[in-house]
Amino acid sequence: MATRLPESEFDARLAEVRGRLADSGADAATFFGATSIEYLTGFHHIQTERPVVLAVTDDRLEITVPRLEVERVEPNPRIDAVHHYFDYPGGAPLETAVEMLRGLDADAVATDADGAPGVMGYEGPQLSEFVDVETQSWVDRMRWEKTDAEVDLIRESAKWANLGHRKLAEFTEVGAHPATVSQRASTEASRSMLDTLGDRYAVRTRGGGPVHAGYISGAETALPHGHTPNERLSEGDVLVTGASANVDGYHSELERTMFVGDYTDDQAHYFELMLEAQDIAIDALGPGVPISHVDQRVWDYFEEQGVADLAQHHVGHNIGLGGHEPPYIDRGWADYDYVDDADAEMAPGQVYTIEPGIYTEDAGYRHSDTIAITESGVEWLTYFPRDLESNVVG
């Protein structure tokens, strides 16, 4: 049971960044992205209007944070020094970060962004106004392939997502409200996860539980990103579910198309088309397979069945610390602006959601499973039943 990332993972990540830094000729690497900072240090924070800036040199790791983050970051054993400003706009976030860089004798930096992202109203100067800048996306690319330790966490996430999904099925009945069913399933699964893991659980939430399970219903399912409607469940409703669990920051994705009480012949027809499309995609996965090829295989099937006009998105995406990460299983991936031609192909350690969908005027049909690419093939990480009869509830 893996619940925390080993310390050795951070050592390896920082060593790789430092190797890239040495090859770049820059004096330091800087990171503004919250996920990149967490990936390299284990310090996780909510990205707001208050910038956080990480600086990496060949022998130092320093960070600039707003005053309210000081106590949270100071115990981090990987960070050598913490610099802070009071707040924004009252403080001087970027100027404080520049002072940090000057203390590191860093006149030229390789950075993931030329300044902090403009979220929640932040407007600040660019880093290039103070030092020489070249942009890099080292961490973004490093995250494509997961180590065995990372896959272990995603596998653990899938286990608790499966429990959350079973709770959804258990609590669903005609007359229930989808919002309260989702809340109840999430709460019950989270309670089980916390009771089971105890102090092994790595906190990543502020008041919420580690498991989320829920669904949209009725006409909202016809929208791939539909919202939970304010209407109680009726006999024959289509549900599109979603369940995941946060395990030391890593996620899986489990989705199913379900029916409340019964289904029509048309609904069964579209369900089986969707299921076959998912089978085709999964059968096409593997190391060395062109990523765009998988999406093309599904598209060819949809065209053959005369339902290509009912497709609204690509087959899937990588997943890990982020809910959506590249590579994307998309026909356009063949034309993506990657550095190495090998990036056009699937590689061991990449973990994908496989979720081709069909959307009629009345309802949507989509399963999603999380599947890891291995040296010899694939490993299914999610495992809730996929067949039609297993997905009739209520």
Secondary structure, DSSP 8 states (H G I E B T S, - for coil): ---S--HHHHHHHHHHHHHHHHHHT-SEEEE--HHHHHHHH-------SS--EEEE-SS-EEEEEEGGGHHHHTT-TT-SEEEEE--TTTS-HHHHHHHHHHHTT-SEEEESSSS----TT-----GGGTSEEEE--HHHHHTTS--HHHHHHHHHHHHHHHHHHHHHHHH--TT--HHHHHHHHHHHHHHHHHHHHGGGS----SSS-SEEEEEEEGGGGGSTT----SS---TT-EEEEEEEE-BTTB---BB-EEEES---HHHHHHHHHHHHHHHHHHHH--TT-BHHHHHHHHHHHHHHHT-GGG--S-SEEE-SSSSSEEEEE-GGGGG---SSGGGGB--TT-EEEE--EEE-SS-EEE-BEEEEE-SSSEEE---S--STGGGEE-
